Amino acid sequence: MASELGLPARSDSHPMTIDRVGELGIVGAGGGGFPTAVKLGTRVPLVIANAAECEPLLHKDKELLHHLAEPFLRGMVQAMEMVGAQQGVIGIKGKYLDIIAALEQQLPRGVRIVPLPDAYPSGDEFILVHMVTGRVIPPGGLPKDVDALVANVETLMNIGLDQPVAHKYLTVAGAVANPITVRVPVGISIGEVIAAAGGATVDDFSVLLGGVMMAKPAAGLDVPVTKTTGGIVVLPSSHKLMERHQAKWPQIARIGRSACDQCRFCTEFCPRYLLGHPIEPHRAMQTLGFTGGADQMVMGTLYCCECNLCTMYACPEDLDPKSVCVQGKPVARERGLTFKGSPESVTPNPMAEFRRVPMKRLIARLGLTEFNNVGPLTDFEFSPSRVVLPLKQHAGVPAVPVVKTGDRVRAGDLLAQPEAGKLGARIHASIGGVARLTHDAVVIDAN
């Protein structure tokens, strides 16, 4: 089928099957880490490549489309074949005119490009599916509920490369000398990757892993890169974003209880509310003033996508509705508070199109205008003396080691795999050396 669609197949590759995708350890590279083989185990007529990459300062997906279009397109065709899709869509920001023009010269039959607005959060798969198809994924649902499958650019590229996933592409951004996108061995320390970008430009700095909106603060420079690390953002430790991401729940709850004036800005900008989902962050904020909160206040938190737009952009009081929603989710689950309506009853807000947050405005609101917003793909040769490969860098349960301490391994060798019948993904060696097991990782000391 690949040749019929105008894309040559690799002569040296294995037949690409769902089982082969599982053998390669491919997971959602956009951050979710869901095992791709499981996702491909459905039949849908449409595959959507998520190239929106709407987090500020990140450029990885755009750079892959620019420099590695061939394996990406091959992987997209193979994914379409495995799920029985006749149509494919590449969702990419319309401002990347040069990349779109180059891709259009290579598109396989049945694949088209849909230009997206330069706004946040265009990369949320619910938003992306709606912009591409006009359909709304029901609350608590999945793209397959509206006959679509969504995959990240790097995920599809990994299918096309047909190699064990032992390397990761990511952008190093923020307060570094040379913001870049690089290919790194999985398990390398983030400190080594930051050094490849020329190092931090400030003495007292902290690191966010992922995009700045949905990032997690790194515990230290020895934290390893995993299959889902899409960005390393260096910021001065005193930066407001660091303070927001490091805030503790007692402080968040205390200030929110005393300062929220129920202005509804958090709700009016919530992308899932604008899709018609039953989430109203301002109602979640009301739970701070009531023990446990009434059902109608708590139920909507279950459908929060944690994009952080309410907290980082909408709230004029610098409160944290997102964290309040996160705290409400287990309460909603315990009470069995789920959406009871029919999918047909979910209707997008007519103002949704006009409440998309432009990237330039978001960058300014976050205090990121001082940083160079570039990330060219750069060829850098990493030679780590040690890599640390966590046994859980995917959705599901940790992988189970198949090697023992003292075993000598080569790059690409299988190190761990899911227990039979459990959701998980395989882990492969990113360098050659001697393996050592810890309670939650396989460490490889280089030869």
VOZALO-378621 format. One record per residue: x, y, z of N, C-alpha, C in turn. Coordinates in steps of 0.2 Angstrom, whole numbers, plus 5000, padded with zeros to 4 digits. Example, Ala and Ser with C-alpha at 12.3 -4.5 7.8 and 13.67 -1.06 7.14 Angstrom:
5066|4972|5039|5062|4978|5039|5066|4984|5039
5064|4989|5035|5068|4995|5036|5064|5000|5039
***
This chain:
5004|4994|5000|5000|5000|5000|5004|5006|5000
5010|5006|5003|5015|5012|5004|5016|5014|4997
5018|5009|4992|5020|5011|4986|5014|5014|4982
5008|5011|4983|5003|5014|4979|5001|5021|4981
5003|5023|4987|5002|5030|4989|5007|5035|4987
5012|5032|4984|5017|5036|4981|5024|5037|4986
5024|5033|4991|5030|5033|4996|5033|5026|4995
5040|5026|4994|5044|5020|4993|5044|5017|5000
5044|5010|5000|5045|5007|5006|5052|5005|5007
5054|5005|5014|5061|5003|5015|5063|4996|5013
5068|4995|5009|5069|4988|5007|5072|4984|5013
5075|4987|5018|5079|4984|5023|5074|4983|5029
5068|4985|5029|5064|4985|5035|5060|4979|5036
5058|4977|5042|5053|4972|5043|5046|4974|5041
5042|4969|5039|5035|4971|5038|5032|4975|5044
5029|4981|5043|5027|4985|5048|5020|4983|5050
5020|4980|5056|5013|4977|5059|5012|4980|5066
5007|4979|5069|5005|4982|5076|5010|4978|5081
5011|4972|5080|5016|4968|5084|5023|4971|5084
5025|4973|5077|5032|4976|5076|5032|4983|5080
5027|4987|5080|5027|4993|5083|5028|4992|5091
5025|4987|5094|5026|4985|5101|5033|4983|5102
5036|4979|5098|5042|4976|5098|5047|4982|5099
5046|4987|5095|5051|4993|5095|5050|4998|5101
5045|4997|5105|5044|5001|5111|5042|5008|5109
5038|5009|5104|5036|5015|5102|5030|5017|5106
5030|5024|5109|5025|5026|5113|5023|5033|5110
5018|5036|5113|5016|5043|5111|5022|5048|5113
5025|5051|5108|5031|5055|5110|5030|5062|5112
5023|5064|5111|5021|5071|5113|5020|5072|5120
5021|5067|5124|5021|5068|5131|5017|5063|5135
5012|5061|5132|5007|5056|5135|5010|5049|5136
5014|5047|5131|5018|5040|5132|5013|5034|5132
5007|5035|5129|5003|5029|5128|5006|5024|5123
5006|5018|5124|5009|5013|5120|5006|5013|5113
5009|5015|5108|5007|5016|5101|5003|5009|5098
5006|5004|5100|5003|4997|5097|4996|4996|5099
4995|4998|5106|4988|4998|5108|4983|5003|5105
4986|5009|5104|4982|5014|5100|4980|5012|5093
4985|5008|5090|4984|5006|5083|4979|5000|5083
4977|4997|5088|4973|4992|5088|4965|4993|5087
4964|4998|5083|4957|5000|5082|4956|5002|5074
4950|5002|5072|4949|5004|5065|4946|5010|5064
4949|5015|5061|4946|5022|5060|4948|5024|5053
4944|5028|5050|4945|5031|5043|4950|5036|5042
4952|5039|5048|4956|5045|5048|4962|5045|5053
4968|5046|5051|4974|5047|5055|4976|5055|5055
4977|5058|5061|4979|5065|5061|4986|5065|5064
4990|5068|5061|4997|5069|5063|4997|5076|5067
4998|5076|5074|4998|5082|5078|5005|5085|5077
5005|5090|5073|5011|5094|5073|5010|5101|5075
5005|5102|5079|5003|5109|5082|5008|5112|5086
5011|5108|5090|5017|5110|5095|5015|5117|5098
5010|5118|5102|5008|5124|5104|5011|5127|5110
5016|5123|5113|5019|5126|5119|5024|5131|5117
5025|5136|5121|5029|5142|5119|5037|5139|5119
5041|5141|5114|5048|5140|5114|5050|5133|5111
5045|5129|5110|5047|5122|5108|5046|5122|5100
5051|5118|5097|5051|5118|5090|5053|5111|5087
5052|5106|5091|5054|5099|5089|5050|5096|5083
5044|5097|5084|5040|5094|5078|5041|5097|5072
5041|5104|5072|5042|5108|5066|5049|5106|5063
5054|5105|5067|5060|5103|5064|5061|5096|5061
5057|5092|5064|5057|5085|5061|5053|5085|5054
5048|5089|5054|5045|5089|5047|5049|5092|5042
5053|5097|5044|5058|5100|5040|5064|5096|5037
5066|5092|5042|5072|5088|5041|5071|5081|5040
5066|5078|5042|5065|5071|5042|5058|5069|5040
5056|5073|5034|5049|5071|5032|5048|5064|5029
5053|5062|5026|5053|5055|5023|5051|5050|5028
5054|5048|5033|5052|5043|5038|5046|5045|5041
5044|5051|5042|5038|5053|5045|5032|5051|5041
5033|5053|5034|5027|5051|5030|5027|5044|5029
5032|5040|5029|5032|5033|5028|5028|5030|5034
5030|5033|5040|5026|5030|5046|5019|5032|5046
5017|5038|5044|5010|5040|5043|5006|5035|5039
5009|5034|5033|5006|5029|5028|5005|5022|5032
5010|5020|5035|5010|5013|5038|5005|5013|5044
5004|5019|5048|4999|5019|5053|4992|5019|5050
4991|5023|5044|4985|5023|5040|4983|5015|5038
4988|5012|5036|4987|5005|5034|4985|5001|5039
4988|5001|5045|4987|4997|5051|4980|4998|5054
4977|5004|5053|4970|5005|5056|4965|5005|5051
4967|5004|5044|4962|5004|5039|4960|5011|5037
4964|5016|5038|4962|5023|5036|4963|5025|5029
4959|5028|5026|4960|5030|5019|4962|5037|5018
4961|5041|5024|4963|5048|5024|4968|5050|5030
4972|5054|5028|4977|5057|5033|4977|5064|5033
4978|5067|5039|4979|5074|5040|4985|5076|5044
4989|5081|5041|4994|5084|5045|4992|5091|5048
4991|5091|5054|4989|5098|5057|4995|5102|5059
4997|5107|5056|5003|5111|5057|5001|5118|5057
5004|5122|5061|5003|5129|5061|5004|5132|5054
4999|5136|5052|4999|5139|5045|5005|5144|5044
5008|5146|5049|5013|5151|5049|5019|5148|5046
5020|5142|5046|5026|5138|5043|5025|5137|5036
5025|5142|5032|5024|5142|5025|5029|5138|5021
5035|5138|5023|5041|5135|5020|5040|5127|5021
5039|5125|5027|5038|5118|5028|5032|5115|5025
5026|5119|5025|5020|5117|5022|5021|5116|5014
5025|5121|5011|5026|5120|5004|5030|5114|5002
5036|5113|5006|5040|5107|5005|5036|5101|5006
5032|5100|5011|5028|5094|5012|5023|5093|5007
5020|5098|5004|5015|5097|4999|5018|5094|4993
5025|5094|4992|5028|5091|4986|5029|5084|4987
5028|5081|4994|5030|5074|4995|5024|5071|4998
5018|5074|4998|5012|5070|5001|5010|5064|4998
5009|5059|5002|5007|5052|4999|4999|5054|4997
4997|5049|4993|4990|5050|4991|4985|5049|4997
4980|5053|4998|4976|5052|5004|4978|5056|5010
4983|5060|5009|4986|5064|5015|4985|5071|5013
4983|5075|5017|4983|5082|5016|4985|5086|5022
4986|5093|5021|4988|5097|5027|4982|5102|5029
4981|5102|5035|4977|5107|5038|4980|5113|5042
4981|5119|5039|4984|5124|5043|4981|5126|5049
4984|5127|5055|4981|5128|5061|4983|5135|5064
4979|5138|5068|4981|5145|5070|4987|5144|5075
4991|5150|5076|4996|5150|5080|4994|5152|5087
4990|5147|5090|4987|5149|5096|4988|5143|5101
4986|5144|5107|4987|5139|5113|4979|5137|5115
4978|5131|5116|4981|5125|5115|4979|5121|5109
4981|5123|5103|4980|5119|5097|4982|5112|5097
4987|5111|5101|4990|5104|5101|4986|5099|5105
4981|5101|5109|4977|5097|5113|4973|5093|5108
4973|5086|5109|4970|5082|5103|4962|5083|5103
4959|5085|5108|4952|5087|5107|4951|5093|5103
4955|5098|5104|4954|5104|5100|4956|5103|5093
4962|5099|5092|4964|5097|5085|4959|5093|5081
4956|5088|5084|4951|5084|5081|4945|5089|5079
4943|5093|5083|4938|5098|5081|4939|5102|5076
4946|5105|5076|4948|5110|5070|4948|5106|5064
4950|5100|5064|4951|5096|5058|4945|5093|5055
4940|5091|5059|4934|5087|5057|4928|5091|5059
4928|5095|5063|4922|5099|5065|4918|5095|5070
4920|5089|5072|4917|5084|5077|4920|5086|5084
4916|5084|5089|4918|5085|5096|4919|5078|5099
4924|5077|5102|4925|5071|5106|4921|5071|5112
4917|5066|5114|4913|5067|5120|4917|5067|5126
4914|5070|5131|4918|5071|5138|4920|5064|5140
4926|5063|5142|4929|5057|5144|4930|5052|5138
4929|5054|5132|4930|5050|5126|4937|5050|5123
4938|5047|5117|4944|5047|5114|4943|5048|5107
4948|5050|5103|4947|5052|5096|4944|5046|5092
4945|5040|5094|4941|5035|5090|4934|5035|5090
4931|5039|5096|4924|5039|5096|4921|5044|5091
4925|5048|5087|4923|5052|5082|4927|5049|5075
4929|5043|5075|4932|5040|5069|4939|5043|5067
4943|5044|5072|4950|5047|5071|4955|5044|5076
4961|5044|5073|4967|5042|5078|4972|5048|5077
4974|5050|5083|4979|5056|5083|4986|5053|5085
4991|5055|5082|4998|5053|5084|5003|5059|5083
5007|5059|5087|5013|5064|5087|5017|5063|5081
5020|5069|5079|5025|5068|5073|5031|5063|5074
5034|5064|5080|5039|5059|5082|5037|5052|5082
5031|5051|5085|5028|5044|5085|5028|5041|5078
5025|5045|5074|5024|5042|5067|5031|5041|5064
5036|5046|5065|5043|5045|5062|5046|5039|5065
5045|5038|5071|5048|5031|5074|5045|5025|5071
5039|5025|5069|5036|5020|5065|5040|5019|5058
5041|5025|5055|5044|5025|5049|5051|5023|5049
5054|5024|5054|5062|5023|5055|5063|5015|5056
5057|5012|5059|5058|5005|5060|5064|5003|5064
5065|5006|5070|5071|5005|5074|5069|5005|5082
5072|5001|5086|5070|5002|5093|5071|5009|5095
5066|5011|5099|5066|5018|5102|5071|5019|5107
5077|5021|5105|5083|5022|5110|5085|5029|5110
5082|5034|5106|5084|5041|5106|5078|5045|5106
5079|5051|5108|5073|5056|5108|5075|5063|5105
5071|5066|5102|5072|5072|5099|5068|5077|5104
5072|5083|5106|5069|5088|5110|5072|5094|5109
5069|5100|5111|5071|5106|5111|5074|5109|5118
5080|5112|5117|5082|5115|5123|5081|5123|5123
5078|5126|5127|5076|5133|5126|5076|5137|5133
5075|5143|5132|5075|5148|5138|5082|5151|5139
5084|5151|5145|5090|5154|5147|5096|5150|5145
5097|5148|5139|5103|5145|5137|5106|5149|5131
5113|5148|5130|5117|5151|5125|5114|5150|5118
5112|5144|5116|5110|5143|5109|5104|5138|5110
5098|5141|5109|5092|5136|5109|5093|5132|5103
5092|5125|5104|5093|5120|5099|5088|5115|5100
5087|5111|5094|5083|5104|5094|5088|5099|5093
5089|5094|5097|5094|5089|5096|5091|5082|5097
5095|5077|5094|5093|5070|5095|5098|5067|5101
5095|5064|5106|5099|5062|5112|5097|5055|5114
5102|5052|5117|5101|5045|5119|5096|5045|5125
5091|5041|5125|5086|5040|5130|5090|5038|5137
5089|5042|5142|5093|5040|5148|5098|5045|5150
5100|5049|5145|5106|5054|5146|5103|5059|5151
5107|5062|5155|5105|5067|5160|5104|5074|5156
5099|5077|5159|5097|5084|5156|5102|5089|5157
5107|5088|5162|5112|5093|5162|5117|5092|5156
5118|5086|5154|5122|5085|5148|5119|5088|5142
5113|5088|5141|5109|5091|5135|5109|5098|5136
5108|5101|5142|5109|5108|5142|5116|5111|5140
5121|5107|5142|5128|5109|5140|5129|5109|5133
5125|5105|5129|5126|5105|5122|5123|5111|5119
5118|5115|5123|5115|5121|5120|5119|5127|5123
5125|5126|5125|5130|5131|5127|5129|5133|5134
5125|5129|5138|5124|5130|5145|5120|5136|5147
5118|5136|5153|5113|5141|5155|5117|5148|5155
5113|5153|5154|5116|5160|5153|5115|5164|5160
5112|5161|5165|5112|5164|5172|5115|5159|5177
5117|5161|5182|5120|5157|5187|5115|5153|5191
5110|5156|5193|5105|5153|5197|5099|5151|5193
5099|5145|5191|5093|5143|5186|5090|5137|5188
5084|5136|5186|5080|5130|5187|5078|5127|5180
5075|5121|5180|5073|5118|5173|5066|5115|5174
5062|5117|5168|5056|5114|5167|5056|5108|5162
5053|5103|5163|5053|5097|5158|5047|5097|5154
5047|5098|5148|5041|5098|5144|5040|5106|5142
5034|5107|5139|5033|5114|5138|5031|5118|5144
5032|5125|5144|5031|5129|5150|5024|5129|5153
5019|5128|5149|5012|5128|5152|5011|5121|5156
5013|5116|5153|5011|5109|5156|5017|5106|5159
5023|5109|5160|5029|5107|5162|5029|5104|5170
5034|5100|5171|5036|5098|5178|5043|5101|5180
5044|5104|5186|5050|5106|5187|5055|5100|5188
5061|5100|5186|5066|5095|5186|5069|5095|5193
5070|5089|5196|5073|5089|5203|5080|5090|5203
5083|5090|5197|5090|5091|5197|5093|5090|5190
5099|5092|5189|5102|5091|5182|5104|5084|5180
5103|5079|5185|5105|5072|5184|5098|5068|5182
5093|5072|5181|5086|5068|5179|5087|5066|5172
5085|5060|5171|5086|5057|5164|5081|5059|5159
5083|5060|5153|5078|5061|5147|5074|5054|5146
5068|5055|5145|5064|5049|5144|5061|5049|5137
5057|5044|5135|5054|5044|5128|5049|5049|5127
5047|5052|5133|5041|5057|5132|5044|5065|5133
5050|5065|5134|5053|5072|5136|5053|5076|5129
5049|5081|5128|5049|5085|5122|5053|5091|5122
5054|5094|5129|5058|5100|5129|5061|5100|5136
5066|5104|5136|5070|5106|5142|5071|5114|5142
5067|5117|5147|5067|5124|5147|5070|5127|5153
5076|5130|5152|5080|5133|5157|5077|5140|5159
5076|5142|5165|5074|5148|5167|5077|5150|5174
5078|5157|5175|5081|5159|5181|5076|5157|5187
5080|5155|5192|5076|5152|5198|5071|5157|5200
5072|5163|5199|5067|5168|5202|5061|5170|5197
5061|5167|5191|5056|5168|5186|5049|5166|5189
5044|5170|5187|5038|5169|5189|5035|5162|5188
5037|5159|5182|5034|5153|5180|5037|5147|5185
5043|5148|5187|5046|5143|5192|5042|5144|5198
5041|5150|5200|5037|5150|5207|5030|5147|5206
5027|5148|5200|5020|5145|5199|5020|5138|5199
5025|5135|5196|5025|5127|5195|5027|5124|5202
5031|5128|5206|5033|5125|5212|5029|5127|5218
5023|5130|5217|5019|5132|5222|5016|5125|5226
5015|5125|5232|5012|5120|5236|5005|5120|5237
5001|5114|5237|4994|5114|5238|4991|5118|5243
4994|5118|5250|4991|5122|5255|4991|5129|5253
4996|5132|5250|4997|5139|5248|4991|5140|5243
4991|5136|5238|4986|5137|5232|4979|5137|5235
4977|5133|5240|4971|5132|5242|4969|5138|5247
4974|5140|5251|4973|5146|5255|4971|5152|5252
4976|5154|5247|4975|5160|5243|4969|5160|5239
4968|5154|5236|4962|5154|5231|4955|5155|5235
4955|5152|5241|4949|5152|5246|4948|5160|5247
4953|5164|5248|4952|5170|5251|4951|5176|5245
4954|5174|5239|4955|5179|5234|4950|5178|5228
4948|5172|5226|4944|5171|5220|4937|5175|5221
4936|5179|5216|4930|5183|5216|4925|5181|5211
4926|5175|5208|4921|5172|5203|4920|5176|5197
4925|5178|5194|4925|5182|5188|4923|5178|5182
4924|5172|5182|4923|5167|5177|4928|5167|5171
4933|5172|5172|4938|5172|5166|4941|5165|5165
4942|5161|5170|4945|5154|5169|4941|5150|5165
4934|5150|5166|4930|5146|5163|4929|5149|5156
4929|5155|5155|4928|5158|5148|4933|5157|5143
4939|5155|5146|4945|5154|5142|4947|5146|5142
4943|5142|5145|4944|5135|5146|4943|5132|5139
4948|5129|5136|4946|5126|5129|4941|5120|5129
4941|5116|5135|4936|5111|5135|4929|5114|5136
4929|5119|5140|4922|5122|5141|4920|5125|5134
4924|5128|5131|4922|5131|5124|4920|5125|5119
4923|5119|5120|4920|5113|5116|4913|5111|5118
4911|5113|5124|4904|5111|5126|4905|5106|5131
4911|5104|5134|4912|5099|5139|4909|5102|5146
4907|5098|5151|4904|5101|5157|4909|5102|5162
4914|5107|5160|4919|5109|5165|4918|5117|5166
4918|5119|5172|4918|5126|5173|4923|5127|5179
4929|5129|5177|4934|5130|5183|4932|5135|5188
4928|5140|5187|4926|5144|5192|4922|5141|5197
4918|5136|5195|4914|5132|5200|4919|5127|5204
4924|5125|5201|4929|5121|5205|4932|5125|5210
4933|5132|5209|4936|5136|5214|4931|5137|5220
4925|5136|5219|4920|5137|5224|4921|5131|5229
4924|5125|5227|4925|5120|5232|4930|5122|5237
4934|5127|5236|4939|5128|5241|4935|5131|5248
4929|5134|5247|4926|5137|5252|4921|5132|5256
4920|5126|5253|4916|5121|5256|4919|5114|5257
4918|5111|5262|4921|5104|5263|4919|5099|5258
4923|5097|5254|4921|5092|5249|4918|5095|5243
4914|5100|5244|4911|5103|5238|4905|5100|5235
4900|5103|5233|4894|5100|5230|4896|5097|5224
4892|5092|5222|4893|5088|5216|4894|5092|5210
4889|5097|5209|4890|5101|5203|4896|5105|5203
4899|5106|5208|4906|5110|5208|4911|5105|5206
4911|5099|5208|4916|5094|5208|4916|5091|5201
4910|5089|5198|4910|5084|5193|4914|5087|5187
4914|5093|5185|4917|5095|5179|4925|5095|5179
4928|5094|5185|4935|5094|5186|4938|5088|5182
4933|5083|5182|4935|5076|5179|4937|5077|5171
4935|5083|5168|4936|5084|5161|4941|5089|5160
4945|5091|5165|4950|5096|5164|4956|5093|5160
4959|5096|5155|4964|5093|5151|4971|5096|5154
4971|5100|5159|4977|5102|5163|4981|5106|5158
4978|5110|5154|4982|5114|5149|4985|5120|5153
4982|5122|5158|4985|5127|5163|4983|5134|5160
4979|5135|5155|4977|5141|5152|4974|5145|5157
4969|5142|5161|4966|5146|5167|4970|5149|5172
4976|5145|5174|4980|5148|5179|4985|5152|5176
4988|5151|5171|4994|5155|5168|4992|5161|5164
4986|5161|5161|4984|5166|5157|4978|5170|5159
4972|5166|5161|4966|5169|5161|4965|5173|5168
4967|5170|5173|4965|5172|5180|4969|5179|5181
4965|5184|5183|4968|5191|5184|4971|5191|5191
4969|5186|5195|4972|5187|5202|4978|5182|5203
4980|5179|5198|4986|5174|5198|4984|5168|5203
4978|5166|5203|4976|5160|5206|4977|5154|5202
4976|5148|5205|4978|5142|5201|4972|5137|5201
4967|5139|5196|4961|5134|5195|4963|5127|5193
4968|5127|5189|4970|5120|5186|4972|5116|5192
4976|5118|5197|4977|5113|5202|4971|5112|5206
4967|5116|5207|4960|5115|5210|4956|5109|5206
4956|5110|5200|4953|5104|5196|4957|5098|5197
4963|5098|5197|4967|5092|5198|4965|5088|5204
4965|5092|5210|4963|5090|5216|4956|5087|5216
4952|5090|5212|4945|5088|5212|4944|5081|5208
4948|5079|5204|4947|5073|5200|4946|5067|5204
4950|5065|5208|4949|5059|5212|4943|5059|5216
4941|5065|5218|4934|5066|5222|4928|5064|5217
4929|5067|5211|4924|5066|5206|4923|5058|5205
4929|5055|5204|4929|5048|5203|4926|5044|5208
4928|5046|5215|4925|5042|5220|4918|5043|5221
4915|5048|5219|4908|5049|5219|4904|5047|5213
4908|5045|5208|4905|5042|5202|4902|5048|5198
4904|5054|5198|4902|5059|5195|4904|5060|5188
4901|5057|5183|4903|5057|5176|4897|5060|5172
4899|5062|5166|4895|5065|5161|4889|5060|5159
4883|5062|5160|4877|5058|5159|4873|5060|5152
4875|5065|5149|4872|5067|5143|4874|5063|5137
4871|5064|5131|4872|5060|5125|4878|5064|5121
4882|5061|5117|4887|5065|5113|4884|5070|5109
4878|5069|5107|4875|5074|5102|4873|5081|5106
4873|5080|5113|4871|5086|5117|4877|5091|5118
4883|5088|5116|4889|5092|5117|4889|5097|5111
4889|5104|5113|4889|5109|5107|4894|5114|5109
4899|5115|5104|4904|5120|5105|4901|5127|5106
4904|5131|5110|4902|5138|5112|4904|5142|5105
4899|5146|5103|4900|5150|5097|4906|5155|5098
4908|5156|5104|4914|5161|5105|4920|5157|5105
4920|5151|5104|4927|5147|5104|4932|5150|5100
4930|5151|5093|4935|5153|5089|4939|5160|5090
4935|5164|5094|4937|5170|5096|4941|5171|5102
4941|5165|5106|4945|5165|5112|4951|5161|5112
4953|5159|5106|4960|5156|5106|4965|5161|5108
4970|5159|5111|4975|5163|5114|4981|5163|5109
4983|5169|5106|4988|5170|5101|4995|5168|5105
4999|5165|5101|5006|5163|5104|5010|5169|5107
5010|5174|5103|5014|5180|5105|5011|5183|5111
5004|5183|5112|5002|5186|5118|5003|5182|5124
5003|5175|5123|5004|5170|5128|5011|5171|5131
5016|5171|5126|5023|5172|5128|5024|5178|5132
5021|5184|5130|5022|5190|5133|5019|5189|5140
5013|5186|5141|5010|5185|5148|5014|5181|5152
5018|5176|5149|5022|5172|5153|5029|5175|5155
5030|5180|5152|5037|5184|5154|5042|5180|5150
5041|5178|5144|5046|5174|5140|5049|5178|5134
5047|5184|5133|5049|5188|5127|5057|5189|5127
5060|5189|5133|5067|5190|5133|5071|5184|5130
5068|5178|5129|5072|5172|5127|5071|5171|5119
5076|5169|5116|5076|5168|5109|5072|5162|5107
5066|5164|5103|5061|5159|5101|5063|5155|5095
5069|5151|5095|5071|5147|5090|5073|5140|5092
5074|5136|5088|5076|5129|5090|5078|5125|5084
5083|5127|5080|5085|5123|5074|5088|5116|5076
5086|5111|5072|5089|5105|5073|5096|5105|5072
5100|5102|5077|5107|5103|5077|5110|5096|5078
5115|5094|5073|5119|5088|5074|5124|5088|5080
5123|5085|5085|5127|5085|5091|5129|5078|5093
5135|5076|5093|5137|5069|5095|5137|5069|5103
5133|5065|5106|5133|5064|5113|5136|5057|5114
5141|5057|5119|5144|5051|5121|5144|5051|5129
5138|5049|5132|5137|5049|5139|5141|5043|5142
5144|5044|5148|5147|5038|5151|5142|5034|5155
5136|5037|5155|5131|5033|5159|5124|5035|5157
5119|5031|5156|5112|5032|5155|5108|5029|5160
5103|5032|5162|5098|5029|5167|5091|5029|5163
5089|5022|5162|5083|5021|5159|5077|5019|5163
5073|5024|5165|5068|5022|5170|5063|5016|5167
5061|5012|5171|5057|5006|5169|5050|5008|5167
5048|5014|5170|5041|5017|5168|5042|5024|5165
5042|5024|5158|5042|5030|5154|5037|5030|5149
5031|5028|5151|5025|5027|5147|5019|5026|5151
5013|5026|5148|5007|5025|5151|5007|5017|5153
5004|5016|5159|5003|5009|5161|5008|5007|5166
5010|5001|5167|5014|4998|5172|5021|4998|5170
5026|4998|5175|5033|4998|5174|5035|4992|5170
5040|4992|5165|5042|4987|5162|5046|4982|5167
5047|4976|5165|5050|4971|5169|5057|4970|5166
5063|4970|5170|5069|4969|5166|5070|4962|5164
5074|4962|5158|5075|4955|5155|5083|4954|5156
5086|4959|5158|5094|4959|5159|5095|4959|5167
5101|4957|5169|5103|4957|5176|5109|4961|5176
5110|4963|5183|5116|4967|5184|5123|4963|5182
5127|4967|5178|5133|4964|5176|5133|4962|5169
5127|4961|5166|5126|4959|5159|5129|4965|5154
5132|4963|5149|5135|4967|5144|5129|4968|5139
5128|4974|5137|5123|4975|5132|5125|4980|5126
5122|4980|5121|5124|4984|5115|5118|4989|5114
5119|4994|5111|5114|4999|5109|5109|4996|5105
5102|4997|5107|5097|4994|5104|5094|4987|5107
5098|4984|5111|5096|4978|5115|5090|4979|5119
5086|4974|5120|5080|4974|5124|5082|4974|5131
5080|4979|5135|5082|4979|5142|5076|4977|5147
5070|4978|5145|5064|4977|5149|5058|4977|5145
5053|4973|5147|5047|4973|5143|5041|4972|5148
5035|4974|5145|5029|4973|5150|5027|4966|5152
5025|4966|5158|5022|4959|5160|5016|4957|5155
5016|4951|5154|5011|4948|5149|5004|4951|5151
5000|4953|5147|4993|4955|5148|4993|4962|5151
4998|4966|5153|4998|4972|5156|5000|4978|5151
4997|4984|5152|4998|4989|5148|5005|4992|5149
5009|4993|5144|5016|4995|5145|5020|4995|5138
5026|4997|5139|5031|4997|5133|5037|4994|5134
5041|4992|5129|5048|4989|5130|5053|4995|5130
5058|4994|5134|5064|4998|5135|5070|4995|5132
5073|4999|5128|5079|4997|5124|5085|5001|5126
5091|4998|5126|5097|5001|5127|5099|5007|5122
5101|5013|5125|5103|5018|5120|5110|5019|5119
5114|5015|5123|5121|5015|5122|5124|5008|5124
5130|5006|5122|5132|5000|5124|5136|5000|5131
5136|4995|5135|5140|4995|5141|5138|4989|5145
5139|4990|5152|5137|4985|5157|5131|4988|5161
5126|4983|5161|5119|4985|5164|5120|4984|5172
5116|4988|5175|5115|4988|5183|5108|4990|5184
5105|4985|5188|5098|4986|5190|5097|4990|5196
5092|4995|5196|5090|4998|5203|5083|4997|5203
5080|4999|5209|5073|4998|5210|5068|5000|5205
5070|5005|5201|5065|5008|5196|5069|5010|5189
5075|5007|5188|5078|5009|5182|5083|5004|5180
5085|5004|5173|5091|5000|5171|5097|5005|5170
5102|5005|5173|5108|5010|5172|5113|5006|5168
5115|5010|5163|5121|5007|5158|5127|5011|5159
5132|5008|5161|5139|5011|5161|5142|5010|5155
5145|5015|5151|5147|5014|5145|5154|5010|5145
5155|5007|5139|5161|5003|5139|5167|5007|5140
***
